[in-house]
Amino acid sequence: MRLVLLGPPGAGKGTQATRIVDRFSIPQLSTGDMLREAVAEGTEQGLRVKHIMDRGELVPDDVVVSVVAGRIDHSDAANGFILDGFPRTVVQAEALDQELAARGIKLDAVLELEVDEDALLDRIRGRAEEAASRGEPVRPDDNPEVFETRLHVYREQTAPVTEYYRSKGLLNIVDGLQPIVVVTEQLAAALAALPSLQIRSEIQ
């Protein structure tokens, strides 16, 4: 099973990805982990990434795609994977399609955790206020101003990606603000409904 998991910060991607990984025994691939792994292994892509990051520059699309392509060739991804945090742009999505096609494989589904941004921001503000009331430092991820900026960047980058996958009939949207168990059940139902997959409709 080859999946892409989309969703803004705070939507619960990590929690749901872990449940999918446990159920289907496929690796969760994040761009950050893949870049660090490529550097640690000293591969050609890793050396290129290291030089770029050492200069304090953003890793270009073609380099990220190259690292992702190298990672999905690992034996643990032979039966599938779930990509978390990639693709972030339509250019990356198109490049991923090309890399998969070159290997004779394709994505089975794209899962998106959709959230009401006002409700999500209210949740973050509440957590920040609770921390402050207890005299605890506010986690960087719970800084409302920083979080709002991250949401804006995500929305600008990913809205076109969502439409790209919608046009291909791959997109499955679930409300990410529901209780964790409900989100898991709805994601499982979406996967169970895929004609290309013979799976049970419950992620355990």
Contact map, one row per residue, 1 for C-alpha under 8 A:
111000000000000000000000010000000000000000000000000000000000000000000000000000111000000000000000000000000011000000000000000000000000000000000000000000000000000000000000000000000000000000000000000010000000
111100000000000000000000000000000000000000000000000000000000000000000000000000011100000000000000000000000111100000000000000000000000000000000000000000000000000000000000000000000000000000000000000000000000
111110000000000000000000000000000000000000000000000000000000000000000000000000011110000000000000000000000011111000000000000000000000000000000000000000000000000000000000000000000000000000000000000000000000
011111000000000000000000000000000000000000000000000000000000000000000000000000000111011000000000000000000010111000000000000000000000000000000000000000000000000000000000000000000000000000000000000000000000
001111100000100010000000000000000000000000000000000000000000000000000000000000000111100000000000000000000000011110000000000000000000000000000000000000000000000000000000000000000000000000000000000000000000
000111110000100000000000000000000000000000000000000000000000000000000000000000000001110000000000000000000000011110000000000000000000000000000000000000000000000000000000000000000000000000000000000000000000
000011111011100000000000000000000000000000000000000000000000000000000000000000000000000000000000000000000000000111000000000000000000000000000000000000000000000000000000000000000000000000000000000000000000
000001111110000000000000000000000000000000000000000000000000000000000000000000000000000000000000000000000000000011100000000000000000000000000000000000100110000000000000000000000000000000000000000000000000
000000111111000000000000000000000000000000000000000000000000000000000000000000000000000000000000000000000000000000000000000000000000000000000000001001100000000000000000000000000000000000000000000000000000
000000011111100000000000000000000000000000000000000000000000000000000000000000000000000000000000000000000000000000000001000000000000000000000000000000000000000000000000000000000000000000000000000000000000
000000111111100000000000000000000000000000000000000000000000000000000000000000000000000000000000000000000000000011100001000000000000000000000000000000000000000000000000000000011000000000000000000000000000
000000101111111100000000000000000000000000000000000000000000000000000000000000000000000000000000000000000000000010000000000000000000000000000000000000000000000000000000000000010000000000000000000000000000
000011100111111110000000000000000000000000000000000000000000000000000000000000000001000000000000000000000000000010000000000000000000000000000000000000000000000000000000000000000000000000000000000000000000
000000000001111111000000000000000000000000000000000000000000000000000000000000000000000000000000000000000000000000000000000000000000000000000000000000000000000000000000000000000000000000000000000000000000
000000000001111111100000000000000000000000000000000000000000000000000000000000000000000000000000000000000000000000000000000000000000000000000000000000000000000000000000000000000000000000000000000000000000
000000000001111111110000000000000000000000000000000000000000000000000000000000000000000000000000000000000000000000000000000000000000000000000000000000000000000000000000000000000001001100000000000000000000
000010000000111111111000000100000000000000000000000000000000000000000000000000000101000000000000000000000000000000000000000000000000000000000000000000000000000000000000000000000000000000000000000000000000
000000000000011111111100000100000000000000000000000000000000000000000000000000000000000000000000000000000000000000000000000000000000000000000000000000000000000000000000000000000000000000000000000000000000
000000000000001111111110000000000000000000000000000000000000000000000000000000000000000000000000000000000000000000000000000000000000000000000000000000000000000000000000000000000000000100000000000000000011
000000000000000111111111110000000000000000000000000000000000000000000000000000000000000000000000000000000000000000000000000000000000000000000000000000000000000000000000000000000000000000000000000000000010
000000000000000011111111111100000000000000000000000000000000000000000000000000000100000000000000000000000000000000000000000000000000000000000000000000000000000000000000000000000000000000000000000000000000
000000000000000001111111110000000000000000000000000000000000000000000000000000000000000000000000000000000000000000000000000000000000000000000000000000000000000000000000000000000000000000000000000000000001
000000000000000000111111100000000000000000000000000000000000000000000000000000000000000000000000000000000000000000000000000000000000000000000000000000000000000000000000000000000000000000000000000000000011
000000000000000000011111110000000000000000000000000000000000000000000000000000000000000000000000000000000000000000000000000000000000000000000000000000000000000000000000000000000000000000000000000000000000
000000000000000000011111111000000000000000000000000000000000000000000000000000000000000000000000000000000000000000000000000000000000000000000000000000000000000000000000000000000000000000000000000000000000
100000000000000000011101111100000000000000000000000000000000000000000000000110111100000000000000000000000000000000000000000000000000000000000000000000000000000000000000000000000000000000000000000000000000
000000000000000000001000111110000000000000000000000000000000000000000000000110011100000000000000000000000000000000000000000000000000000000000000000000000000000000000000000000000000000000000000000000000000
000000000000000011001000011111000000000000000000000000000000000000000000000000001111000000000000000000000000000000000000000000000000000000000000000000000000000000000000000000000000000000000000000000000000
000000000000000000000000001111101100000000000000000000000000000000000000000000001111000000000000000000000000000000000000000000000000000000000000000000000000000000000000000000000000000000000000000000000000
000000000000000000000000000111111100000000000000000000000000000000000000000000000011110000000000000000000000000000000000000000000000000000000000000000000000000000000000000000000000000000000000000000000000
000000000000000000000000000011111110000000000000000000000000000100010000000000000001110000000000000000000000000000000000000000000000000000000000000000000000000000000000000000000000000000000000000000000000
000000000000000000000000000001111111000000000000000000000000000000000000000000000000000000000000000000000000000000000000000000000000000000000000000000000000000000000000000000000000000000000000000000000000
000000000000000000000000000011111111100000000000000000000000000000000000000000000000000000000000000000000000000000000000000000000000000000000000000000000000000000000000000000000000000000000000000000000000
000000000000000000000000000011111111110000000000000000000000000000110010000000000000000000000000000000000000000000000000000000000000000000000000000000000000000000000000000000000000000000000000000000000000
000000000000000000000000000000111111111000000100100000000000000100100000000000000000000000000000000000000000000000000000000000000000000000000000000000000000000000000000000000000000000000000000000000000000
000000000000000000000000000000011111111100000100000000000000000000000000000000000000000000000000000000000000000000000000000000000000000000000000000000000000000000000000000000000000000000000000000000000000
000000000000000000000000000000001111111110000100000000000000000000000000000000000000000000000000000000000000000000000000000000000000000000000000000000000000000000000000000000000000000000000000000000000000
000000000000000000000000000000000111111111101110100000000000000000100000000000000000000000000000000000000000000000000000000000000000000000000000000000000000000000000000000000000000000000000000000000000000
000000000000000000000000000000000011111111101110110000000000000000000000000000000000000000000000000000000000000000000000000000000000000000000000000000000000000000000000000000000000000000000000000000000000
000000000000000000000000000000000001111111000100000000000000000000000000000000000000000000000000000000000000000000000000000000000000000000000000000000000000000000000000000000000000000000000000000000000000
000000000000000000000000000000000000111111100100000000000000000000000000000000000000000000000000000000000000000000000000000000000000000000000000000000000000000000000000000000000000000000000000000000000000
000000000000000000000000000000000000011111111110000000000000000000000000000000000000000000000000000000000000000000000000000000000000000000000000000000000000000000000000000000000000000000000000000000000000
000000000000000000000000000000000000011011111110000000000000000000000000000000000000000000000000000000000000000000000000000000000000000000000000000000000000000000000000000000000000000000000000000000000000
000000000000000000000000000000000000000001111111000000000000000000000000000000000000000000000000000000000000000000000000000000000000000000000000000000000000000000000000000000000000000000000000000000000000
000000000000000000000000000000000000011001111111100000000000001001100000000000000000000000000000000000000000000000000000000000000000000000000000000000000000000000000000000000000000000000000000000000000000
000000000000000000000000000000000011111111111111110000000000000000100000000000000000000000000000000000000000000000000000000000000000000000000000000000000000000000000000000000000000000000000000000000000000
000000000000000000000000000000000000011001111111111000000000000000000000000000000000000000000000000000000000000000000000000000000000000000000000000000000000000000000000000000000000000000000000000000000000
000000000000000000000000000000000000000000011111111100000000001000000000000000000000000000000000000000000000000000000000000000000000000000000000000000000000000000000000000000000000000000000000000000000000
000000000000000000000000000000000010011000001111111110000010001000000000000000000000000000000000000000000000000000000000000000000000000000000000000000000000000000000000000000000000000000000000000000000000
000000000000000000000000000000000000001000000111111111000000000000000000000000000000000000000000000000000000000000000000000000000000000000000000000000000000000000000000000000000000000000000000000000000000
000000000000000000000000000000000000000000000011111111100000000000000000000000000000000000000000000000000000000000000000000000000000000000000000000000000000000000000000000000000000000000000000000000000000
000000000000000000000000000000000000000000000001111111111110000000000000000000000000000000000000000000000000000000000000000000000000000000000000000000000000000000000000000000000000000000000000000000000000
000000000000000000000000000000000000000000000000111111111110000000000000000000000000000000000000000000000000000000000000000000000000000000000000000000000000000000000000000000000000000000000000000000000000
000000000000000000000000000000000000000000000000011111111000000000000000000000000000000000000000000000000000000000000000000000000000000000000000000000000000000000000000000000000000000000000000000000000000
000000000000000000000000000000000000000000000000001111111000000000000000000000000000000000000000000000000000000000000000000000000000000000000000000000000000000000000000000000000000000000000000000000000000
000000000000000000000000000000000000000000000000000111111100000000000000000000000000000000000000000000000000000000000000000000000000000000000000000000000000000000000000000000000000000000000000000000000000
000000000000000000000000000000000000000000000000000111111110000000000000000000000000000000000000000000000000000000000000000000000000000000000000000000000000000000000000000000000000000000000000000000000000
000000000000000000000000000000000000000000000000000110011111000000000000000000000000000000000000000000000000000000000000000000000000000000000000000000000000000000000000000000000000000000000000000000000000
000000000000000000000000000000000000000000000000100110001111101100000000000000000000000000000000000000000000000000000000000000000000000000000000000000000000000000000000000000000000000000000000000000000000
000000000000000000000000000000000000000000000000000000000111111100000000000000000000000000000000000000000000000000000000000000000000000000000000000000000000000000000000000000000000000000000000000000000000
000000000000000000000000000000000000000000000000000000000011111110000000000000000000000000110000000000000000000000000000000000000000000000000000000000000000000000000000000000000000000000000000000000000000
000000000000000000000000000000000000000000000000000000000001111111000000000000000000000000010000000000000000000000000000000000000000000000000000000000000000000000000000000000000000000000000000000000000000
000000000000000000000000000000000000000000001001100000000011111111100000000000000000000000000000000000000000000000000000000000000000000000000000000000000000000000000000000000000000000000000000000000000000
000000000000000000000000000000100010000000000000000000000011111111110000000000000000000000000000000000000000000000000000000000000000000000000000000000000000000000000000000000000000000000000000000000000000
000000000000000000000000000000000000000000000000000000000000111111111000000000000000000000010011000000000000000000000000000000000000000000000000000000000000000000000000000000000000000000000000000000000000
000000000000000000000000000000000000000000001000000000000000011111111100000000000000000000000000000000000000000000000000000000000000000000000000000000000000000000000000000000000000000000000000000000000000
000000000000000000000000000000000110010000001100000000000000001111111110000000000000000000000000000000000000000000000000000000000000000000000000000000000000000000000000000000000000000000000000000000000000
000000000000000000000000000000100100000000000000000000000000000111111111000000000000000000000000000000000000000000000000000000000000000000000000000000000000000000000000000000000000000000000000000000000000
000000000000000000000000000000000000000000000000000000000000000011111111100000000000000000000001001000000000000000000000000000000000000000000000000000000000000000000000000000000000000000000000000000000000
000000000000000000000000000000000000000000000000000000000000000001111111110000000000000000000000000000000000000000000000000000000000000000000000000000000000000000000000000000000000000000000000000000000000
000000000000000000000000000000000100000000000000000000000000000000111111110010000000000000000000000000000000000000000000000000000000000000000000000000000000000000000000000000000000000000000000000000000000
000000000000000000000000000000000000000000000000000000000000000000011111110011001000000000000000000000000000000000000000000000000000000000000000000000000000000000000000000000000000000000000000000000000000
000000000000000000000000000000000000000000000000000000000000000000001111111011000000000000000000000000000000000000000000000000000000000000000000000000000000000000000000000000000000000000000000000000000000
000000000000000000000000000000000000000000000000000000000000000000000111111111000000000000000000000000000000000000000000000000000000000000000000000000000000000000000000000000000000000000000000000000000000
000000000000000000000000000000000000000000000000000000000000000000000000111111000000000000000000000000000000000000000000000000000000000000000000000000000000000000000000000000000000000000000000000000000000
000000000000000000000000011000000000000000000000000000000000000000000000011111100000000000000000000000000000000000000000000000000000000000000000000000000000000000000000000000000000000000000000000000000000
000000000000000000000000011000000000000000000000000000000000000000000011111111111000000000000000000000000000000000000000000000000000000000000000000000000000000000000000000000000000000000000000000000000000
000000000000000000000000000000000000000000000000000000000000000000000001111111110000000000000000000000000000000000000000000000000000000000000000000000000000000000000000000000000000000000000000000000000000
100000000000000000000000010000000000000000000000000000000000000000000000000111111000000000000000000000000000000000000000000000000000000000000000000000000000000000000000000000000000000000000000000000000000
111000000000000000000000011000000000000000000000000000000000000000000000000011111100000000000000000000000000000000000000000000000000000000000000000000000000000000000000000000000000000000000000000000000000
111000000000000000000000011110000000000000000000000000000000000000000001000010111110000000000000000000000000000000000000000000000000000000000000000000000000000000000000000000000000000000000000000000000000
011110000000000010001000011110000000000000000000000000000000000000000000000000011111000000000000000000000000000000000000000000000000000000000000000000000000000000000000000000000000000000000000000000000000
001110000000000000000000000111000000000000000000000000000000000000000000000000001111111000000000000000000000000000000000000000000000000000000000000000000000000000000000000000000000000000000000000000000000
000111000000100010000000000111100000000000000000000000000000000000000000000000000111110000000000000000000000000000000000000000000000000000000000000000000000000000000000000000000000000000000000000000000000
000011000000000000000000000001100000000000000000000000000000000000000000000000000011111100000000000000000000000000000000000000000000000000000000000000000000000000000000000000000000000000000000000000000000
000101000000000000000000000001100000000000000000000000000000000000000000000000000011111100010000000000000000000000000000000000000000000000000000000000000000000000000000000000000000000000000000000000000000
000100000000000000000000000000000000000000000000000000000000000000000000000000000010111111011001000000000000000000000000000000000000000000000000000000000000000010000000000000000000000000000000000000000000
000000000000000000000000000000000000000000000000000000000000000000000000000000000000111111011000000000000000000000000000000000000000000000000000000000000000110010000000000000000000000000000000000000000000
000000000000000000000000000000000000000000000000000000000000000000000000000000000000001111111000000000000000000000000000000000000000000000000000000000000000110110000000000000000000000000000000000000000000
000000000000000000000000000000000000000000000000000000000000000000000000000000000000001111111100000000000000000000000000000000000000000000000000000000000000000110010000000000000000000000000000000000000000
000000000000000000000000000000000000000000000000000000000000100000000000000000000000000011111110000000000000000000000000000000000000000000000000000000000000000000000000000000000000000000000000000000000000
000000000000000000000000000000000000000000000000000000000000110010000000000000000000011111111111000000000000000000000000000000000000000000000000000000000000000000000000000000000000000000000000000000000000
000000000000000000000000000000000000000000000000000000000000000000000000000000000000001111111111100000000000000000000000000000000000000000000000000000000000000010000000000000000000000000000000000000000000
000000000000000000000000000000000000000000000000000000000000000000000000000000000000000001111111110000000000000000000000000000000000000000000000000000000000000000000000000000000000000000000000000000000000
000000000000000000000000000000000000000000000000000000000000000010000000000000000000000000111111111000000000000000000000000000000000000000000000000000000000000000000000000000000000000000000000000000000000
000000000000000000000000000000000000000000000000000000000000000010001000000000000000001000011111111100000000000000000000000000000000000000000000000000000000000000000000000000000000000000000000000000000000
000000000000000000000000000000000000000000000000000000000000000000000000000000000000000000001111111110000110000000000000000000000000000000000000000000000000000000000000000000000000000000000000000000000000
000000000000000000000000000000000000000000000000000000000000000000000000000000000000000000000111111111000000000000000000000000000000000000000000000000000000000000000000000000000000000000000000000000000000
000000000000000000000000000000000000000000000000000000000000000000001000000000000000000000000011111111100000000000000000000000000000000000000000000000000000000000000000000000000000000000000000000000000000
000000000000000000000000000000000000000000000000000000000000000000000000000000000000000000000001111111111110000000000000000000000000000000000000000000000000000000000000000000000000000000000000000000000000
000000000000000000000000000000000000000000000000000000000000000000000000000000000000000000000000111111111100000000000000000000000000000000000000000000000000000000000000000000000000000000000000000000000000
000000000000000000000000000000000000000000000000000000000000000000000000000000000000000000000000011111111000000000000000000000000000000000000000000000000000000000000000000000000000000000000000000000000000
000000000000000000000000000000000000000000000000000000000000000000000000000000000000000000000000001111111000000000000000000000000000000000000000000000000000000000000000000000000000000000000000000000000000
000000000000000000000000000000000000000000000000000000000000000000000000000000000000000000000000000111111100000000000000000000000000000000000000000000000000000000000000000000000000000000000000000000000000
000000000000000000000000000000000000000000000000000000000000000000000000000000000000000000000000000111111110000000000000000000000000000000000000000000000000000000000000000000000000000000000000000000000000
010000000000000000000000000000000000000000000000000000000000000000000000000000000000000000000000100110011111000000000000000000000000000000000000000000000000000000000000000000000000000000000000000000000000
111100000000000000000000000000000000000000000000000000000000000000000000000000000000000000000000100100001111110000000000000000000000000000000000000000000000000000000000000000000000000000000000000000000000
111000000000000000000000000000000000000000000000000000000000000000000000000000000000000000000000000000000111110000000000000000000000000000000000000000000000000000000000010000000000000000000000010100000000
011100000000000000000000000000000000000000000000000000000000000000000000000000000000000000000000000000000011111000000000000000000000000000000000000000000000000000000000011100000000000000000010010000000000
001111000000000000000000000000000000000000000000000000000000000000000000000000000000000000000000000000000011111100000000000000000000000000000000000000000000000000001000011100000000000000000000000000000000
001111000000000000000000000000000000000000000000000000000000000000000000000000000000000000000000000000000000111110000000000000000000000000000000000000000000000000000000001111000000000000100000000000000000
000011100000000000000000000000000000000000000000000000000000000000000000000000000000000000000000000000000000011111000000000000000000000000000000000000000000000000000000001111000000000000000000000000000000
000011110011100000000000000000000000000000000000000000000000000000000000000000000000000000000000000000000000001111100000000000000000000000000000000000000000000000000000000011110000000000000000000000000000
000000110010000000000000000000000000000000000000000000000000000000000000000000000000000000000000000000000000000111110000000000000000000000000000000000000000000000000000000011111000000000000000000000000000
000000010010000000000000000000000000000000000000000000000000000000000000000000000000000000000000000000000000000011111011000000000000000000000000000000000000000000000000000000111000000000000000000000000000
000000000000000000000000000000000000000000000000000000000000000000000000000000000000000000000000000000000000000001111111000000000000000000000000000000000000000000000000000000001000000000000000000000000000
000000000000000000000000000000000000000000000000000000000000000000000000000000000000000000000000000000000000000000111111100000000000000000000000000000100000000000000000000000000000000000000000000000000000
000000000000000000000000000000000000000000000000000000000000000000000000000000000000000000000000000000000000000000011111110000000000000000000000000000000000000000000000000000000000000000000000000000000000
000000000000000000000000000000000000000000000000000000000000000000000000000000000000000000000000000000000000000000111111111000000000000000000000000000000000000000000000000000000000000000000000000000000000
000000000110000000000000000000000000000000000000000000000000000000000000000000000000000000000000000000000000000000111111111100000000000000000000000000000000000000000000000000001000000000000000000000000000
000000000000000000000000000000000000000000000000000000000000000000000000000000000000000000000000000000000000000000001111111110000000000000000001001100000000000000000000000000000000000000000000000000000000
000000000000000000000000000000000000000000000000000000000000000000000000000000000000000000000000000000000000000000000111111111000000000000000000000000000000000000000000000000000000000000000000000000000000
000000000000000000000000000000000000000000000000000000000000000000000000000000000000000000000000000000000000000000000011111111100000000000000000000000000000000000000000000000000000000000000000000000000000
000000000000000000000000000000000000000000000000000000000000000000000000000000000000000000000000000000000000000000000001111111110000000000000111000000000000000000000000000000000000000000000000000000000000
000000000000000000000000000000000000000000000000000000000000000000000000000000000000000000000000000000000000000000000000111111111000000000000111000000000000000000000000000000000000000000000000000000000000
000000000000000000000000000000000000000000000000000000000000000000000000000000000000000000000000000000000000000000000000011111111100000000000000000000000000000000000000000000000000000000000000000000000000
000000000000000000000000000000000000000000000000000000000000000000000000000000000000000000000000000000000000000000000000001111111110000000000100000000000000000000000000000000000000000000000000000000000000
000000000000000000000000000000000000000000000000000000000000000000000000000000000000000000000000000000000000000000000000000111111111000001100111000000000000000000000000000000000000000000000000000000000000
000000000000000000000000000000000000000000000000000000000000000000000000000000000000000000000000000000000000000000000000000011111111100000000000000000000000000000000000000000000000000000000000000000000000
000000000000000000000000000000000000000000000000000000000000000000000000000000000000000000000000000000000000000000000000000001111111110000000000000000000000000000000000000000000000000000000000000000000000
000000000000000000000000000000000000000000000000000000000000000000000000000000000000000000000000000000000000000000000000000000111111111111000000000000000000000000000000000000000000000000000000000000000000
000000000000000000000000000000000000000000000000000000000000000000000000000000000000000000000000000000000000000000000000000000011111111111000000000000000000000000000000000000000000000000000000000000000000
000000000000000000000000000000000000000000000000000000000000000000000000000000000000000000000000000000000000000000000000000000001111111100000000000000000000000000000000000000000000000000000000000000000000
000000000000000000000000000000000000000000000000000000000000000000000000000000000000000000000000000000000000000000000000000000000111111100000000000000000000000000000000000000000000000000000000000000000000
000000000000000000000000000000000000000000000000000000000000000000000000000000000000000000000000000000000000000000000000000000000011111110000000000000000000000000000000000000000000000000000000000000000000
000000000000000000000000000000000000000000000000000000000000000000000000000000000000000000000000000000000000000000000000000000000011111111000000000000000000000000000000000000000000000000000000000000000000
000000000000000000000000000000000000000000000000000000000000000000000000000000000000000000000000000000000000000000000000000000000011001111100000000000000000000000000000000000000000000000000000000000000000
000000000000000000000000000000000000000000000000000000000000000000000000000000000000000000000000000000000000000000000000000000010011000111110110000000000000000000000000000000000000000000000000000000000000
000000000000000000000000000000000000000000000000000000000000000000000000000000000000000000000000000000000000000000000000000000010000000011111110000000000000000000000000000000000000000000000000000000000000
000000000000000000000000000000000000000000000000000000000000000000000000000000000000000000000000000000000000000000000000000000000000000001111110010000000000000000000000000000000000000000000000000000000000
000000000000000000000000000000000000000000000000000000000000000000000000000000000000000000000000000000000000000000000000000000000000000000111110011000000000000000000000000000000000000000000000000000000000
000000000000000000000000000000000000000000000000000000000000000000000000000000000000000000000000000000000000000000000000000110110000000001111111011000000000000000000000000000000000000000000000000000000000
000000000000000000000000000000000000000000000000000000000000000000000000000000000000000000000000000000000000000000000000000110010000000001111111111000000000000000000000000000000000000000000000000000000000
000000000000000000000000000000000000000000000000000000000000000000000000000000000000000000000000000000000000000000000000100110010000000000000111111100000000000000000000000000000000000000000000000000000000
000000000000000000000000000000000000000000000000000000000000000000000000000000000000000000000000000000000000000000000000000000000000000000000011111110000000000000000000000000000000000000000000000000000000
000000000000000000000000000000000000000000000000000000000000000000000000000000000000000000000000000000000000000000000000000000000000000000011111111111000000000000000000000000000000000000000000000000000000
000000001000000000000000000000000000000000000000000000000000000000000000000000000000000000000000000000000000000000000000100000000000000000001111111111100000000000000000000000000000000000000000000000000000
000000000000000000000000000000000000000000000000000000000000000000000000000000000000000000000000000000000000000000000000100000000000000000000001111111110000000000000000000000000000000000000000000000000000
000000000000000000000000000000000000000000000000000000000000000000000000000000000000000000000000000000000000000000000000000000000000000000000000111111111000000000000000000000000000000000000000000000000000
000000001000000000000000000000000000000000000000000000000000000000000000000000000000000000000000000000000000000000000000000000000000000000000000011111111100000000000000000000000000000000000000000000000000
000000011000000000000000000000000000000000000000000000000000000000000000000000000000000000000000000000000000000000001000000000000000000000000000001111111110000000000000000000000000000000000000000000000000
000000000000000000000000000000000000000000000000000000000000000000000000000000000000000000000000000000000000000000000000000000000000000000000000000111111111000000000000000000000000000000000000000000000000
000000000000000000000000000000000000000000000000000000000000000000000000000000000000000000000000000000000000000000000000000000000000000000000000000011111111100000000000000000000000000000000000000000000000
000000010000000000000000000000000000000000000000000000000000000000000000000000000000000000000000000000000000000000000000000000000000000000000000000001111111111000000000000000000000000000000000000000000000
000000010000000000000000000000000000000000000000000000000000000000000000000000000000000000000000000000000000000000000000000000000000000000000000000000111111111000000000000000000000000000000000000000000000
000000000000000000000000000000000000000000000000000000000000000000000000000000000000000000000000000000000000000000000000000000000000000000000000000000011111111100000000000000000000000000000000000000000000
000000000000000000000000000000000000000000000000000000000000000000000000000000000000000110000000000000000000000000000000000000000000000000000000000000001111111110000000000000000000000000000000000000000000
000000000000000000000000000000000000000000000000000000000000000000000000000000000000000110000000000000000000000000000000000000000000000000000000000000000111111111000000000000000000000000000000000000000000
000000000000000000000000000000000000000000000000000000000000000000000000000000000000000000000000000000000000000000000000000000000000000000000000000000000111111111100000000000000000000000000000000000000000
000000000000000000000000000000000000000000000000000000000000000000000000000000000000000011000000000000000000000000000000000000000000000000000000000000000001111111110000000000000000000000000000000000000000
000000000000000000000000000000000000000000000000000000000000000000000000000000000000001111001000000000000000000000000000000000000000000000000000000000000000111111111000000000000000000000000000000000000000
000000000000000000000000000000000000000000000000000000000000000000000000000000000000000000000000000000000000000000000000000000000000000000000000000000000000011111111100001000000000000000000000000000000000
000000000000000000000000000000000000000000000000000000000000000000000000000000000000000000000000000000000000000000000000000000000000000000000000000000000000001111111110000000000000000000000000000000000000
000000000000000000000000000000000000000000000000000000000000000000000000000000000000000001000000000000000000000000000000000000000000000000000000000000000000000111111111000000000000000000000000000000000000
000000000000000000000000000000000000000000000000000000000000000000000000000000000000000000000000000000000000010000000000000000000000000000000000000000000000000011111111111000000000000000000000000000000000
000000000000000000000000000000000000000000000000000000000000000000000000000000000000000000000000000000000000000000000000000000000000000000000000000000000000000001111111111000000000000000000000000000000000
000000000000000000000000000000000000000000000000000000000000000000000000000000000000000000000000000000000000000000000000000000000000000000000000000000000000000000111111110000000000000000000000000000000000
000000000000000000000000000000000000000000000000000000000000000000000000000000000000000000000000000000000000000000000000000000000000000000000000000000000000000000011111111000000000000000000000000000000000
000000000000000000000000000000000000000000000000000000000000000000000000000000000000000000000000000000000000000000000000000000000000000000000000000000000000000000001111111000000000000000000000000000000000
000000000000000000000000000000000000000000000000000000000000000000000000000000000000000000000000000000000001110000000000000000000000000000000000000000000000000000001111111100000000000000000000000000000000
000000000000000000000000000000000000000000000000000000000000000000000000000000000000000000000000000000000000111100000000000000000000000000000000000000000000000001001101111110000000000000000000000000000000
000000000000000000000000000000000000000000000000000000000000000000000000000000000000000000000000000000000000111100000000000000000000000000000000000000000000000000000000011111000000000000000100000000000000
000000000000000000000000000000000000000000000000000000000000000000000000000000000000000000000000000000000000001111000000000000000000000000000000000000000000000000000000001111100000000000000000000000000000
000000000000000000000000000000000000000000000000000000000000000000000000000000000000000000000000000000000000001111000000000000000000000000000000000000000000000000000000000111110000001001100000000000000000
000000000000000000000000000000000000000000000000000000000000000000000000000000000000000000000000000000000000000011100000000000000000000000000000000000000000000000000000000011111100001000000000000000000000
000000000011000000000000000000000000000000000000000000000000000000000000000000000000000000000000000000000000000011100000000000000000000000000000000000000000000000000000000001111100001000000000000000000000
000000000010000000000000000000000000000000000000000000000000000000000000000000000000000000000000000000000000000001110001000000000000000000000000000000000000000000000000000000111110000000000000000000000000
000000000000000000000000000000000000000000000000000000000000000000000000000000000000000000000000000000000000000000000000000000000000000000000000000000000000000000000000000000111111011000000000000000000000
000000000000000000000000000000000000000000000000000000000000000000000000000000000000000000000000000000000000000000000000000000000000000000000000000000000000000000000000000000001111111000000000000000000000
000000000000000100000000000000000000000000000000000000000000000000000000000000000000000000000000000000000000000000000000000000000000000000000000000000000000000000000000000000000111111100000000000000000000
000000000000000000000000000000000000000000000000000000000000000000000000000000000000000000000000000000000000000000000000000000000000000000000000000000000000000000000000000000000011111110000000000000000000
000000000000000000000000000000000000000000000000000000000000000000000000000000000000000000000000000000000000000000000000000000000000000000000000000000000000000000000000000000000111111111000000000000000000
000000000000000100000000000000000000000000000000000000000000000000000000000000000000000000000000000000000000000000000000000000000000000000000000000000000000000000000000000001110111111111100000000000000000
000000000000000100100000000000000000000000000000000000000000000000000000000000000000000000000000000000000000000000000000000000000000000000000000000000000000000000000000000000000001111111110000000000000010
000000000000000000000000000000000000000000000000000000000000000000000000000000000000000000000000000000000000000000000000000000000000000000000000000000000000000000000000000000000000111111111000000000001110
000000000000000000000000000000000000000000000000000000000000000000000000000000000000000000000000000000000000000000000000000000000000000000000000000000000000000000000000000001000000011111111100000000000000
000000000000000000000000000000000000000000000000000000000000000000000000000000000000000000000000000000000000001000000000000000000000000000000000000000000000000000000000000001000000001111111110000000000000
000000000000000000000000000000000000000000000000000000000000000000000000000000000000000000000000000000000000000000000000000000000000000000000000000000000000000000000000000000000000000111111111000000001110
000000000000000000000000000000000000000000000000000000000000000000000000000000000000000000000000000000000000000000000000000000000000000000000000000000000000000000000000000000000000000011111111100000001100
000000000000000000000000000000000000000000000000000000000000000000000000000000000000000000000000000000000000000000000000000000000000000000000000000000000000000000000000000100000000000001111111110000000000
000000000000000000000000000000000000000000000000000000000000000000000000000000000000000000000000000000000000100000000000000000000000000000000000000000000000000000000000000000000000000000111111110010101000
000000000000000000000000000000000000000000000000000000000000000000000000000000000000000000000000000000000000000000000000000000000000000000000000000000000000000000000000000000000000000000011111110011111000
000000000000000000000000000000000000000000000000000000000000000000000000000000000000000000000000000000000000000000000000000000000000000000000000000000000000000000000000000000000000000000001111111010001000
000000000000000000000000000000000000000000000000000000000000000000000000000000000000000000000000000000000001100000000000000000000000000000000000000000000000000000000000000000000000000000000111111110000000
000000000000000000000000000000000000000000000000000000000000000000000000000000000000000000000000000000000000000000000000000000000000000000000000000000000000000000000000000000000000000000000000111111000000
000000000000000000000000000000000000000000000000000000000000000000000000000000000000000000000000000000000001000000000000000000000000000000000000000000000000000000000000000000000000000000000000011111000000
100000000000000000000000000000000000000000000000000000000000000000000000000000000000000000000000000000000000000000000000000000000000000000000000000000000000000000000000000000000000000000000011111111100000
000000000000000000000000000000000000000000000000000000000000000000000000000000000000000000000000000000000000000000000000000000000000000000000000000000000000000000000000000000000000000000000001001111110000
000000000000000000000000000000000000000000000000000000000000000000000000000000000000000000000000000000000000000000000000000000000000000000000000000000000000000000000000000000000000000000000011000011111000
000000000000000000000000000000000000000000000000000000000000000000000000000000000000000000000000000000000000000000000000000000000000000000000000000000000000000000000000000000000000000000000001000001111110
000000000000000000000000000000000000000000000000000000000000000000000000000000000000000000000000000000000000000000000000000000000000000000000000000000000000000000000000000000000000000010011011100000111110
000000000000000000000000000000000000000000000000000000000000000000000000000000000000000000000000000000000000000000000000000000000000000000000000000000000000000000000000000000000000000010011000000000011111
000000000000000000110010000000000000000000000000000000000000000000000000000000000000000000000000000000000000000000000000000000000000000000000000000000000000000000000000000000000000000110010000000000011111
000000000000000000100110000000000000000000000000000000000000000000000000000000000000000000000000000000000000000000000000000000000000000000000000000000000000000000000000000000000000000000000000000000000111
